[in-house]
Amino acid sequence: MGHRVVLYCRVSTADQSCERPERDLLTLAMRAGYEVVGIYKETGSGARLDRAERKKVMAPAQARQIDAVLVTALSRWGRSTMDLLHMLRELEARRVSLIAMSGMALDLGTATGRMLATVLAGIAEFERDLLRERVRSGLVAARARGKVLALVAMGSYGLIGRELGLSKNTVAGIVKRDREAKARVVTGMPA
């Protein structure tokens, strides 16, 4: 008897169907000699947190009733690199592998699996850093915009720029975008 597996199929929108991914995963399982003990299907964006069927997959994993979860692609299982890594660790704690149709098997009990998890952890950290940087940059830009608009009465974009450490063109751009936004509000045009 081969490995006991469950299939997890997820499509993003209601106009899509799990029929093809399910068929492809069943074919993969048959060729590999796996015993399919469950099929879980759901429709929903990968970004959503409430993935009920994915949660249900964890029940046989926690009970150690399966050896692997088969998915068409890693993106079908994890919402983000961080989420994928977290779920991989959850599965690994139960000695359950995640196998994607691409042939990528993520078994953290093997050296290769641990290496891939390390790479994923690095990517996840990079994603977190990028997000932090974008948030910081957005906050700095918002503060500068507020200060620029407060100083517009000074008249000279050059003086405002020197005061805030911005170029005259940056100041002019901020003022222009603010005036355009106000004009759209007055005329009822969409933003």
Secondary structure as UniProt FT lines:
FT   STRAND          4..11
FT   TURN            14..15
FT   HELIX           19..32
FT   STRAND          35..43
FT   TURN            46..47
FT   HELIX           52..62
FT   TURN            63..64
FT   STRAND          68..71
FT   HELIX           74..77
FT   HELIX           81..93
FT   TURN            94..95
FT   STRAND          97..100
FT   TURN            101..102
FT   STRAND          105..106
FT   TURN            108..109
FT   HELIX           111..151
FT   HELIX           152..154
FT   HELIX           157..164
FT   HELIX           168..187
//
